[in-house]
Amino acid sequence: MGNVNKSMMEATRRNQEFMLETQRVQLERQIHMQNEMREKMMSLQIARSRELLYWFGTFYAVAAIGMVTGFRRTRKPGTLVPLLPLTFVLAYQADLAYGSKINRIKMEAENIIMFEHDLLSLPMGVPTPASIDEARERQEETKRLNKVHEVFI
């Protein structure tokens, strides 16, 4: 009888170890998947910035040629004024698309996490399973009441 009990305890212990290892592997896979999705989203944002830069750069070149031509004809310096803000916007886009802007943004985000963490807290705290269940029940109750209301209309 003691031998059977001992083997059952050993089987239970091995099963628990297997379950813990399975959970660890599953958690690691989820972390890797989330990181891969984050990297894909970041690469899409960078590609979007580069595409916007191409379009805006073309607009800037055409507008600059038009303004310089207008200045040559009229000799009014006011025709060149729009180049100033357009130059700043173009420089910002170029820095974002090909420069070190993303690294500076990343460094600022790390500073916020390290030194201004209170800015990151959620308005009503981290959701708990109980608060999620309450919200789900309220939503189901609202759906049920809406169906009853529709029947009477």
DSSP file with accessible surface (Angstrom, degrees, kcal/mol):
  #  RESIDUE AA STRUCTURE BP1 BP2  ACC     N-H-->O    O-->H-N    N-H-->O    O-->H-N    TCO  KAPPA ALPHA  PHI   PSI    X-CA   Y-CA   Z-CA
    1    1 A M     >        0   0  199      0, 0.0     4,-2.0     0, 0.0     5,-0.2   0.000 360.0 360.0 360.0 -41.1    0.0    0.0    0.0
    2    2 A G  H  >  +     0   0   56      1,-0.2     4,-2.2     2,-0.2     5,-0.1   0.840 360.0  54.3 -66.6 -33.7    2.9    2.4    0.8
    3    3 A N  H  > S+     0   0  129      2,-0.2     4,-2.1     1,-0.2    -1,-0.2   0.892 108.6  47.9 -67.6 -40.1    4.6    1.6   -2.4
    4    4 A V  H  > S+     0   0   88      2,-0.2     4,-2.2     1,-0.2    -2,-0.2   0.921 112.4  49.2 -66.1 -43.3    1.4    2.5   -4.5
    5    5 A N  H  X S+     0   0   99     -4,-2.0     4,-2.2     1,-0.2    -2,-0.2   0.904 110.8  51.0 -63.0 -39.9    1.0    5.7   -2.5
    6    6 A K  H  X S+     0   0  155     -4,-2.2     4,-2.2     1,-0.2    -1,-0.2   0.908 110.4  48.0 -65.4 -41.9    4.7    6.6   -3.1
    7    7 A S  H  X S+     0   0   65     -4,-2.1     4,-2.4     2,-0.2    -1,-0.2   0.867 110.9  51.7 -68.6 -34.7    4.4    6.0   -6.9
    8    8 A M  H  X S+     0   0  114     -4,-2.2     4,-2.4     2,-0.2    -2,-0.2   0.912 110.2  49.0 -65.9 -40.3    1.2    8.1   -7.0
    9    9 A M  H  X S+     0   0  124     -4,-2.2     4,-2.5     2,-0.2    -2,-0.2   0.908 112.0  48.9 -64.4 -41.0    3.1   10.9   -5.2
   10   10 A E  H  X S+     0   0   71     -4,-2.2     4,-2.6     2,-0.2    -2,-0.2   0.910 111.3  49.2 -65.7 -41.7    6.0   10.6   -7.6
   11   11 A A  H  X S+     0   0   44     -4,-2.4     4,-2.4     2,-0.2    -2,-0.2   0.911 111.7  49.6 -65.0 -40.0    3.6   10.7  -10.6
   12   12 A T  H  X S+     0   0   72     -4,-2.4     4,-2.4     2,-0.2    -2,-0.2   0.921 110.8  49.5 -63.9 -43.5    1.9   13.7   -9.2
   13   13 A R  H  X S+     0   0  100     -4,-2.5     4,-2.4     2,-0.2    -2,-0.2   0.934 112.1  47.5 -62.6 -44.3    5.2   15.5   -8.7
   14   14 A R  H  X S+     0   0  135     -4,-2.6     4,-2.5     1,-0.2    -1,-0.2   0.902 111.2  51.9 -63.7 -39.2    6.4   14.7  -12.3
   15   15 A N  H  X S+     0   0   89     -4,-2.4     4,-2.5     2,-0.2    -1,-0.2   0.910 109.9  48.7 -64.2 -41.9    3.0   15.9  -13.6
   16   16 A Q  H  X S+     0   0  115     -4,-2.4     4,-2.5     2,-0.2    -2,-0.2   0.913 111.4  49.7 -64.7 -41.8    3.4   19.2  -11.7
   17   17 A E  H  X S+     0   0  100     -4,-2.4     4,-2.4     2,-0.2    -2,-0.2   0.917 111.4  49.4 -62.3 -41.9    6.9   19.7  -13.0
   18   18 A F  H  X S+     0   0  137     -4,-2.5     4,-2.6     2,-0.2    -2,-0.2   0.922 111.2  49.0 -62.6 -43.6    5.7   19.0  -16.5
   19   19 A M  H  X S+     0   0   92     -4,-2.5     4,-2.5     2,-0.2    -2,-0.2   0.910 111.2  50.0 -63.9 -42.0    2.9   21.5  -16.2
   20   20 A L  H  X S+     0   0  113     -4,-2.5     4,-2.4     2,-0.2    -1,-0.2   0.919 112.0  47.5 -62.5 -42.7    5.2   24.2  -14.8
   21   21 A E  H  X S+     0   0   91     -4,-2.4     4,-2.6     2,-0.2     5,-0.2   0.916 111.6  50.8 -65.0 -41.2    7.7   23.6  -17.7
   22   22 A T  H  X S+     0   0   61     -4,-2.6     4,-2.6     1,-0.2    -2,-0.2   0.920 111.1  48.3 -62.5 -43.3    4.8   23.8  -20.2
   23   23 A Q  H  X S+     0   0  109     -4,-2.5     4,-2.6     2,-0.2    -1,-0.2   0.904 111.0  51.0 -63.8 -40.8    3.6   27.1  -18.6
   24   24 A R  H  X S+     0   0  106     -4,-2.4     4,-2.5     2,-0.2    -2,-0.2   0.941 112.0  46.4 -62.7 -45.5    7.1   28.5  -18.7
   25   25 A V  H  X S+     0   0   56     -4,-2.6     4,-2.5     1,-0.2    -2,-0.2   0.921 112.6  50.5 -63.7 -42.1    7.5   27.6  -22.4
   26   26 A Q  H  X S+     0   0  107     -4,-2.6     4,-2.3    -5,-0.2    -1,-0.2   0.921 110.8  48.8 -63.0 -42.2    4.1   29.0  -23.2
   27   27 A L  H  X S+     0   0   97     -4,-2.6     4,-2.4     2,-0.2    -2,-0.2   0.923 110.9  50.3 -64.1 -42.6    4.9   32.3  -21.5
   28   28 A E  H  X S+     0   0   87     -4,-2.5     4,-2.6     1,-0.2    -2,-0.2   0.916 110.4  50.3 -61.0 -42.0    8.2   32.6  -23.3
   29   29 A R  H  X S+     0   0  184     -4,-2.5     4,-2.6     2,-0.2    -1,-0.2   0.902 109.9  50.2 -64.1 -40.1    6.5   32.0  -26.6
   30   30 A Q  H  X S+     0   0   86     -4,-2.3     4,-2.8     2,-0.2     5,-0.2   0.917 110.5  49.8 -64.3 -41.6    3.9   34.7  -25.8
   31   31 A I  H  X S+     0   0   95     -4,-2.4     4,-2.4     2,-0.2    -2,-0.2   0.935 112.7  46.6 -63.0 -44.8    6.7   37.1  -24.9
   32   32 A H  H  X S+     0   0  123     -4,-2.6     4,-2.5     2,-0.2    -2,-0.2   0.905 112.4  50.5 -63.8 -40.6    8.5   36.4  -28.1
   33   33 A M  H  X S+     0   0  114     -4,-2.6     4,-2.5     2,-0.2    -2,-0.2   0.935 110.9  48.3 -64.5 -43.9    5.3   36.7  -30.2
   34   34 A Q  H  X S+     0   0  131     -4,-2.8     4,-2.4     1,-0.2    -1,-0.2   0.905 112.2  49.4 -62.9 -40.4    4.5   40.1  -28.6
   35   35 A N  H  X S+     0   0   62     -4,-2.4     4,-2.6    -5,-0.2    -1,-0.2   0.917 110.2  50.6 -65.4 -39.9    8.0   41.3  -29.2
   36   36 A E  H  X S+     0   0  102     -4,-2.5     4,-2.3     1,-0.2    -2,-0.2   0.921 110.8  49.0 -64.4 -40.5    7.8   40.2  -32.8
   37   37 A M  H  X S+     0   0  100     -4,-2.5     4,-2.4     2,-0.2    -1,-0.2   0.910 110.5  51.4 -64.9 -39.8    4.5   42.0  -33.3
   38   38 A R  H  X S+     0   0  121     -4,-2.4     4,-2.6     2,-0.2    -2,-0.2   0.931 109.9  49.5 -61.9 -43.9    6.0   45.1  -31.7
   39   39 A E  H  X S+     0   0  103     -4,-2.6     4,-2.5     1,-0.2    -2,-0.2   0.904 110.6  50.1 -63.6 -39.5    8.9   45.0  -34.1
   40   40 A K  H  X S+     0   0  105     -4,-2.3     4,-2.1     2,-0.2    -1,-0.2   0.911 111.1  48.7 -65.5 -41.5    6.6   44.6  -37.1
   41   41 A M  H  X S+     0   0  107     -4,-2.4     4,-2.1     2,-0.2    -2,-0.2   0.909 111.8  49.3 -65.2 -40.7    4.5   47.6  -35.9
   42   42 A M  H  X S+     0   0   65     -4,-2.6     4,-2.5     2,-0.2    -2,-0.2   0.912 109.9  50.8 -64.5 -41.8    7.6   49.7  -35.5
   43   43 A S  H  X S+     0   0   67     -4,-2.5     4,-2.6     1,-0.2    -1,-0.2   0.888 109.3  51.7 -65.2 -35.2    8.9   48.7  -38.9
   44   44 A L  H  X S+     0   0  106     -4,-2.1     4,-2.5     2,-0.2    -1,-0.2   0.910 109.5  49.8 -65.1 -39.7    5.5   49.7  -40.4
   45   45 A Q  H  X S+     0   0  105     -4,-2.1     4,-2.4     2,-0.2    -2,-0.2   0.911 111.9  47.6 -64.8 -42.3    5.7   53.1  -38.7
   46   46 A I  H  X S+     0   0   45     -4,-2.5     4,-2.4     2,-0.2    -2,-0.2   0.932 112.4  49.1 -64.9 -44.0    9.3   53.7  -40.0
   47   47 A A  H  X S+     0   0   55     -4,-2.6     4,-2.5     1,-0.2    -2,-0.2   0.907 110.6  51.6 -62.3 -38.7    8.2   52.7  -43.5
   48   48 A R  H  X S+     0   0  158     -4,-2.5     4,-2.6     1,-0.2    -1,-0.2   0.913 108.8  50.5 -63.0 -43.0    5.2   55.0  -43.2
   49   49 A S  H  X S+     0   0   14     -4,-2.4     4,-2.2     1,-0.2    48,-0.2   0.903 110.9  49.1 -62.3 -40.5    7.5   57.9  -42.2
   50   50 A R  H  X S+     0   0   95     -4,-2.4     4,-2.1     2,-0.2    -2,-0.2   0.911 110.9  49.3 -66.9 -40.8    9.8   57.2  -45.1
   51   51 A E  H  X S+     0   0   98     -4,-2.5     4,-2.0     1,-0.2    -2,-0.2   0.924 111.2  49.7 -63.8 -42.5    6.9   57.1  -47.5
   52   52 A L  H  X S+     0   0   84     -4,-2.6     4,-3.1     1,-0.2     5,-0.3   0.888 108.0  55.0 -62.3 -38.4    5.6   60.4  -46.1
   53   53 A L  H  X S+     0   0   22     -4,-2.2     4,-3.1     2,-0.2     5,-0.3   0.912 105.6  51.9 -61.7 -41.7    9.0   61.9  -46.5
   54   54 A Y  H  X S+     0   0  119     -4,-2.1     4,-2.0     2,-0.2    -2,-0.2   0.947 114.4  42.4 -60.1 -46.8    9.1   61.0  -50.2
   55   55 A W  H  X S+     0   0  176     -4,-2.0     4,-2.3     2,-0.2    -2,-0.2   0.932 117.9  44.6 -66.2 -46.5    5.8   62.7  -50.8
   56   56 A F  H  X S+     0   0   39     -4,-3.1     4,-3.1     1,-0.2    -2,-0.2   0.885 111.0  54.6 -68.7 -36.1    6.5   65.7  -48.7
   57   57 A G  H  X S+     0   0   24     -4,-3.1     4,-2.5    -5,-0.3    -1,-0.2   0.912 109.3  48.0 -62.0 -40.2   10.0   66.0  -50.2
   58   58 A T  H  X S+     0   0   90     -4,-2.0     4,-2.5    -5,-0.3     5,-0.2   0.936 112.8  47.9 -65.2 -44.8    8.5   66.1  -53.7
   59   59 A F  H  X S+     0   0  112     -4,-2.3     4,-3.0     1,-0.2     5,-0.2   0.925 111.6  51.3 -60.1 -43.0    6.0   68.7  -52.6
   60   60 A Y  H  X S+     0   0   47     -4,-3.1     4,-3.0     1,-0.2     5,-0.2   0.919 110.1  48.8 -61.2 -44.6    8.7   70.7  -50.9
   61   61 A A  H  X S+     0   0   49     -4,-2.5     4,-2.4     2,-0.2    -1,-0.2   0.938 114.2  44.8 -63.1 -45.4   10.9   70.7  -54.1
   62   62 A V  H  X S+     0   0   98     -4,-2.5     4,-2.4     2,-0.2    -2,-0.2   0.930 115.8  47.2 -64.9 -43.7    8.0   71.7  -56.4
   63   63 A A  H  X S+     0   0   19     -4,-3.0     4,-2.8    -5,-0.2    -2,-0.2   0.905 111.5  51.2 -65.1 -40.5    6.9   74.4  -53.9
   64   64 A A  H  X S+     0   0   20     -4,-3.0     4,-2.8    -5,-0.2     5,-0.3   0.920 109.9  49.3 -63.9 -42.8   10.4   75.7  -53.5
   65   65 A I  H  X S+     0   0  114     -4,-2.4     4,-2.5    -5,-0.2    -1,-0.2   0.936 112.8  48.2 -61.0 -43.4   10.9   76.0  -57.3
   66   66 A G  H  X S+     0   0   44     -4,-2.4     4,-2.5     1,-0.2    -2,-0.2   0.909 113.1  47.2 -63.8 -41.0    7.6   77.8  -57.6
   67   67 A M  H  X S+     0   0   30     -4,-2.8     4,-2.5     2,-0.2    -2,-0.2   0.912 112.6  48.1 -69.1 -40.8    8.5   80.2  -54.7
   68   68 A V  H  X S+     0   0   58     -4,-2.8     4,-2.5     2,-0.2    -2,-0.2   0.922 112.7  49.5 -65.6 -41.0   12.0   81.0  -56.1
   69   69 A T  H  X S+     0   0   56     -4,-2.5     4,-1.8    -5,-0.3    -2,-0.2   0.930 111.8  48.8 -61.9 -43.2   10.5   81.6  -59.5
   70   70 A G  H  X S+     0   0   23     -4,-2.5     4,-2.5     1,-0.2     5,-0.3   0.891 110.7  50.6 -63.9 -37.8    7.9   83.9  -58.0
   71   71 A F  H  X S+     0   0   57     -4,-2.5     4,-2.9     1,-0.2    -1,-0.2   0.911 108.3  52.2 -66.3 -40.5   10.6   85.7  -56.1
   72   72 A R  H  < S+     0   0  179     -4,-2.5    -1,-0.2     1,-0.2    -2,-0.2   0.867 114.7  42.7 -63.7 -35.5   12.7   86.2  -59.3
   73   73 A R  H  < S+     0   0  209     -4,-1.8    -2,-0.2    -5,-0.2    -1,-0.2   0.882 129.6  23.7 -77.3 -41.1    9.7   87.7  -61.1
   74   74 A T  H  < S-     0   0   71     -4,-2.5    -2,-0.2    -5,-0.2    -3,-0.2   0.667  84.0-142.2-100.7 -21.9    8.3   89.9  -58.4
   75   75 A R     <  +     0   0  168     -4,-2.9    -4,-0.1    -5,-0.3    -3,-0.1   0.747  54.1 139.9  60.5  24.7   11.4   90.6  -56.2
   76   76 A K    >   -     0   0  140     -6,-0.3     3,-1.6    -5,-0.1     4,-0.2  -0.877  47.3-153.4 -98.4 120.0    9.0   90.4  -53.2
   77   77 A P  G >  S+     0   0   95      0, 0.0     3,-1.7     0, 0.0     4,-0.5   0.728  86.5  77.8 -66.4 -18.3   10.7   88.5  -50.3
   78   78 A G  G >  S+     0   0   49      1,-0.3     3,-0.7     2,-0.2    -7,-0.1   0.747  81.2  67.5 -62.3 -22.2    7.2   87.5  -49.0
   79   79 A T  G <  S+     0   0   45     -3,-1.6    -1,-0.3     1,-0.2    -8,-0.1   0.734 100.6  48.9 -70.8 -19.5    7.0   84.8  -51.6
   80   80 A L  G X  S+     0   0   54     -3,-1.7     3,-1.6    -4,-0.2     4,-0.5   0.550  84.7  92.2 -94.4  -9.0    9.9   82.9  -49.9
   81   81 A V  T X  S+     0   0   96     -3,-0.7     3,-1.6    -4,-0.5    -1,-0.2   0.882  77.1  60.5 -57.1 -42.0    8.4   83.0  -46.4
   82   82 A P  T 3> S+     0   0   59      0, 0.0     4,-1.7     0, 0.0    -1,-0.3   0.742  90.6  72.4 -61.7 -16.9    6.5   79.7  -46.6
   83   83 A L  H <> S+     0   0   30     -3,-1.6     4,-2.3     1,-0.2    -2,-0.2   0.839  87.5  64.1 -65.1 -30.7    9.9   78.0  -47.2
   84   84 A L  H <> S+     0   0  115     -3,-1.6     4,-1.7    -4,-0.5    -1,-0.2   0.974 108.5  34.7 -62.0 -57.3   10.8   78.5  -43.5
   85   85 A P  H  > S+     0   0   74      0, 0.0     4,-2.3     0, 0.0    -1,-0.2   0.896 117.0  55.5 -66.7 -34.1    8.1   76.3  -41.9
   86   86 A L  H  X S+     0   0   33     -4,-1.7     4,-2.6     1,-0.2    -2,-0.2   0.873 104.9  54.0 -63.5 -34.4    8.2   73.8  -44.7
   87   87 A T  H  X S+     0   0   59     -4,-2.3     4,-2.6     2,-0.2    -1,-0.2   0.909 108.1  49.2 -65.1 -42.2   12.0   73.4  -44.2
   88   88 A F  H  X S+     0   0  144     -4,-1.7     4,-2.4     2,-0.2    -2,-0.2   0.924 112.3  47.5 -63.5 -42.7   11.4   72.6  -40.5
   89   89 A V  H  X S+     0   0   71     -4,-2.3     4,-2.5     2,-0.2    -2,-0.2   0.924 112.8  49.1 -64.8 -42.7    8.7   70.0  -41.3
   90   90 A L  H  X S+     0   0   39     -4,-2.6     4,-2.6     1,-0.2    -2,-0.2   0.924 111.4  49.4 -62.7 -42.9   10.9   68.5  -44.0
   91   91 A A  H  X S+     0   0   59     -4,-2.6     4,-2.5     1,-0.2    -2,-0.2   0.906 110.5  50.9 -63.9 -40.4   13.9   68.3  -41.6
   92   92 A Y  H  X S+     0   0  113     -4,-2.4     4,-2.4     2,-0.2    -1,-0.2   0.942 112.1  46.3 -62.0 -47.8   11.7   66.7  -38.9
   93   93 A Q  H  X S+     0   0   24     -4,-2.5     4,-2.7     1,-0.2     5,-0.2   0.899 112.5  50.2 -62.9 -40.3   10.4   64.0  -41.3
   94   94 A A  H  X>S+     0   0   39     -4,-2.6     4,-2.8     2,-0.2     5,-0.9   0.916 111.3  48.7 -65.2 -40.6   13.9   63.3  -42.6
   95   95 A D  H  X5S+     0   0   42     -4,-2.5     6,-1.2     3,-0.2     4,-0.9   0.903 114.3  46.4 -65.3 -38.7   15.2   62.9  -39.1
   96   96 A L  H  <5S+     0   0   29     -4,-2.4     6,-0.2    -5,-0.2    -2,-0.2   0.918 118.5  40.8 -69.1 -40.8   12.3   60.6  -38.2
   97   97 A A  H  <5S+     0   0    4     -4,-2.7    -2,-0.2   -48,-0.2    -3,-0.2   0.887 139.9   1.2 -78.6 -39.1   12.7   58.5  -41.4
   98   98 A Y  H  <5S+     0   0  120     -4,-2.8    -3,-0.2    -5,-0.2    -2,-0.2   0.511 114.8  73.8-128.9 -10.0   16.5   58.2  -41.7
   99   99 A G  S  <<S-     0   0   41     -4,-0.9     3,-0.4    -5,-0.9     4,-0.2   0.061  95.0 -83.5 -93.7-155.1   18.0   60.0  -38.7
  100  100 A S  S  > S+     0   0   55      1,-0.2     4,-2.1     2,-0.1     5,-0.2   0.192  89.0 110.6-100.6  16.6   18.4   59.3  -35.0
  101  101 A K  H  > S+     0   0   44     -6,-1.2     4,-2.7     1,-0.2     5,-0.2   0.907  76.4  53.2 -59.2 -41.9   15.0   60.6  -34.0
  102  102 A I  H  > S+     0   0   42     -7,-0.4     4,-2.6    -3,-0.4    -1,-0.2   0.911 108.6  50.1 -63.4 -38.9   13.7   57.1  -33.2
  103  103 A N  H  > S+     0   0   90      2,-0.2     4,-2.4     1,-0.2    -1,-0.2   0.903 110.9  48.9 -65.5 -39.2   16.6   56.5  -30.9
  104  104 A R  H  X S+     0   0  103     -4,-2.1     4,-2.3     2,-0.2    -2,-0.2   0.898 111.2  50.0 -66.6 -38.0   16.0   59.8  -29.1
  105  105 A I  H  X S+     0   0   83     -4,-2.7     4,-2.4     2,-0.2    -2,-0.2   0.924 110.7  50.1 -64.0 -42.6   12.4   59.0  -28.8
  106  106 A K  H  X S+     0   0  100     -4,-2.6     4,-2.3     1,-0.2    -2,-0.2   0.916 110.4  49.4 -61.7 -42.9   13.3   55.6  -27.3
  107  107 A M  H  X S+     0   0  111     -4,-2.4     4,-2.2     2,-0.2    -1,-0.2   0.913 110.9  49.8 -64.4 -40.5   15.7   57.2  -24.8
  108  108 A E  H  X S+     0   0   99     -4,-2.3     4,-2.3     2,-0.2    -1,-0.2   0.904 109.2  52.2 -65.3 -39.0   13.0   59.7  -23.7
  109  109 A A  H  X S+     0   0   44     -4,-2.4     4,-2.4     2,-0.2    -2,-0.2   0.910 108.8  50.4 -63.2 -40.4   10.6   56.8  -23.3
  110  110 A E  H  X S+     0   0  107     -4,-2.3     4,-2.5     1,-0.2    -2,-0.2   0.905 109.5  51.3 -64.2 -39.2   13.2   55.0  -21.1
  111  111 A N  H  X>S+     0   0   67     -4,-2.2     4,-3.2     2,-0.2     5,-0.6   0.904 109.4  50.2 -63.6 -40.1   13.6   58.2  -19.0
  112  112 A I  H  X5S+     0   0   49     -4,-2.3     4,-1.8     1,-0.2     7,-0.2   0.932 111.7  48.1 -63.6 -43.8    9.9   58.4  -18.5
  113  113 A I  H  <5S+     0   0   94     -4,-2.4     4,-0.2     1,-0.2    -2,-0.2   0.917 119.7  38.6 -63.2 -40.5    9.7   54.8  -17.4
  114  114 A M  H  <5S+     0   0  125     -4,-2.5    -2,-0.2    -5,-0.2     3,-0.2   0.918 133.0  17.8 -78.6 -42.2   12.6   55.2  -15.0
  115  115 A F  H  <5S+     0   0  147     -4,-3.2    -3,-0.2    -5,-0.2    -2,-0.2   0.608 131.0  36.5-112.4 -15.6   12.0   58.7  -13.6
  116  116 A E    ><< +     0   0   80     -4,-1.8     3,-2.0    -5,-0.6     4,-0.3  -0.196  65.5 141.0-130.4  43.1    8.3   59.6  -14.3
  117  117 A H  G >   +     0   0  116      1,-0.3     3,-1.9    -4,-0.2     4,-0.4   0.775  62.2  72.3 -61.6 -26.1    6.6   56.3  -13.9
  118  118 A D  G >  S+     0   0  122      1,-0.3     3,-0.8     2,-0.2    -1,-0.3   0.779  88.1  63.9 -62.6 -22.5    3.6   57.9  -12.2
  119  119 A L  G <  S+     0   0  110     -3,-2.0    -1,-0.3     1,-0.2    -2,-0.2   0.695  98.2  56.8 -70.8 -17.7    2.6   59.3  -15.6
  120  120 A L  G <  S+     0   0   83     -3,-1.9    -1,-0.2    -4,-0.3    -2,-0.2   0.519  77.4 114.6 -93.9  -7.9    2.1   55.7  -16.8
  121  121 A S  S <  S-     0   0   90     -3,-0.8    -3,-0.0    -4,-0.4     0, 0.0  -0.370  71.2-112.3 -69.3 144.4   -0.4   54.5  -14.3
  122  122 A L    >   -     0   0   93      1,-0.1     3,-1.6    -2,-0.1    -1,-0.1  -0.427  27.9-111.9 -73.4 149.3   -3.9   53.7  -15.6
  123  123 A P  T 3  S+     0   0  132      0, 0.0    -1,-0.1     0, 0.0     3,-0.1   0.866 113.8  21.0 -54.2 -41.7   -6.7   56.0  -14.4
  124  124 A M  T 3  S-     0   0  184      1,-0.4    -2,-0.0     0, 0.0    -3,-0.0   0.052 119.9-101.1-116.5  27.1   -8.5   53.4  -12.2
  125  125 A G    <   -     0   0   42     -3,-1.6    -1,-0.4     2,-0.1     3,-0.1  -0.154  63.7 -32.6  82.9 179.0   -5.5   51.0  -11.7
  126  126 A V  S    S-     0   0  120      1,-0.1    -5,-0.0    -3,-0.1     2,-0.0  -0.521  73.1-107.0 -73.3 133.7   -4.7   47.8  -13.4
  127  127 A P        -     0   0   78      0, 0.0    -1,-0.1     0, 0.0    -2,-0.1  -0.346  34.8-153.0 -61.5 142.0   -7.9   45.8  -14.4
  128  128 A T     >  -     0   0   71      1,-0.1     4,-2.4    -3,-0.1     5,-0.2  -0.755  29.1-108.7-109.1 162.2   -8.5   42.7  -12.2
  129  129 A P  H  > S+     0   0  102      0, 0.0     4,-2.5     0, 0.0     5,-0.2   0.896 121.4  53.6 -56.9 -35.9  -10.3   39.6  -13.2
  130  130 A A  H  > S+     0   0   56      1,-0.2     4,-2.5     2,-0.2     5,-0.2   0.926 108.7  47.2 -65.8 -43.0  -13.2   40.7  -11.0
  131  131 A S  H  > S+     0   0   45      2,-0.2     4,-2.2     1,-0.2    -1,-0.2   0.879 112.3  50.5 -67.7 -34.8  -13.5   44.1  -12.6
  132  132 A I  H  X S+     0   0   96     -4,-2.4     4,-2.4     2,-0.2    -2,-0.2   0.927 110.9  48.7 -66.5 -42.9  -13.4   42.5  -16.1
  133  133 A D  H  X S+     0   0   69     -4,-2.5     4,-2.7    -5,-0.2    -2,-0.2   0.905 110.3  51.7 -62.8 -40.9  -16.2   40.1  -15.0
  134  134 A E  H  X S+     0   0  105     -4,-2.5     4,-2.5     2,-0.2    -1,-0.2   0.927 111.0  47.3 -61.4 -44.9  -18.2   43.0  -13.6
  135  135 A A  H  X S+     0   0   43     -4,-2.2     4,-2.3     2,-0.2    -2,-0.2   0.906 112.2  50.2 -63.9 -40.5  -17.9   44.9  -16.9
  136  136 A R  H  X S+     0   0  105     -4,-2.4     4,-2.6     2,-0.2    -2,-0.2   0.928 111.1  48.6 -63.8 -42.8  -18.8   41.8  -18.9
  137  137 A E  H  X S+     0   0  111     -4,-2.7     4,-2.5     2,-0.2    -2,-0.2   0.903 110.8  50.7 -65.4 -39.8  -21.9   41.2  -16.7
  138  138 A R  H  X S+     0   0  153     -4,-2.5     4,-2.5     2,-0.2    -1,-0.2   0.909 110.9  49.5 -62.5 -40.5  -23.0   44.8  -17.1
  139  139 A Q  H  X S+     0   0  116     -4,-2.3     4,-2.4     2,-0.2    -2,-0.2   0.920 111.6  47.9 -65.5 -42.7  -22.6   44.5  -20.9
  140  140 A E  H  X S+     0   0  102     -4,-2.6     4,-2.6     2,-0.2    -2,-0.2   0.908 111.6  50.8 -64.2 -39.5  -24.7   41.3  -21.0
  141  141 A E  H  X S+     0   0   82     -4,-2.5     4,-2.8     2,-0.2    -2,-0.2   0.918 110.0  49.8 -63.8 -42.2  -27.3   42.9  -18.8
  142  142 A T  H  X S+     0   0   77     -4,-2.5     4,-2.5     2,-0.2    -2,-0.2   0.921 111.3  48.9 -63.1 -42.9  -27.5   46.0  -21.1
  143  143 A K  H  X S+     0   0  124     -4,-2.4     4,-2.1     2,-0.2    -2,-0.2   0.922 112.2  49.0 -61.3 -43.2  -27.8   43.7  -24.1
  144  144 A R  H  X S+     0   0  128     -4,-2.6     4,-2.2     1,-0.2    -2,-0.2   0.932 112.2  47.6 -63.9 -43.6  -30.6   41.7  -22.4
  145  145 A L  H  X S+     0   0   89     -4,-2.8     4,-2.6     1,-0.2    -1,-0.2   0.877 109.9  53.0 -65.8 -37.4  -32.4   44.9  -21.5
  146  146 A N  H  X S+     0   0   83     -4,-2.5     4,-2.3     2,-0.2    -1,-0.2   0.886 108.7  50.0 -64.4 -38.3  -32.1   46.3  -25.0
  147  147 A K  H  X S+     0   0  145     -4,-2.1     4,-1.6     2,-0.2    -2,-0.2   0.920 112.1  47.3 -65.4 -42.2  -33.6   43.0  -26.4
  148  148 A V  H  X S+     0   0   61     -4,-2.2     4,-1.5     1,-0.2    -2,-0.2   0.924 112.2  50.5 -64.7 -41.2  -36.5   43.3  -23.9
  149  149 A H  H  X S+     0   0  112     -4,-2.6     4,-0.8     1,-0.2    -2,-0.2   0.897 108.5  52.3 -63.7 -39.2  -36.9   47.0  -24.9
  150  150 A E  H  < S+     0   0  135     -4,-2.3     3,-0.3     1,-0.2    -1,-0.2   0.842 104.0  57.3 -66.6 -32.8  -37.0   46.1  -28.6
  151  151 A V  H  < S+     0   0  115     -4,-1.6    -1,-0.2     1,-0.2    -2,-0.2   0.899 108.2  46.6 -65.3 -38.0  -39.7   43.6  -28.0
  152  152 A F  H  <        0   0  167     -4,-1.5    -1,-0.2    -5,-0.1    -2,-0.2   0.637 360.0 360.0 -80.2 -13.4  -42.0   46.2  -26.5
  153  153 A I     <        0   0  145     -4,-0.8    -3,-0.1    -3,-0.3    -4,-0.0  -0.021 360.0 360.0 -87.0 360.0  -41.3   48.8  -29.3
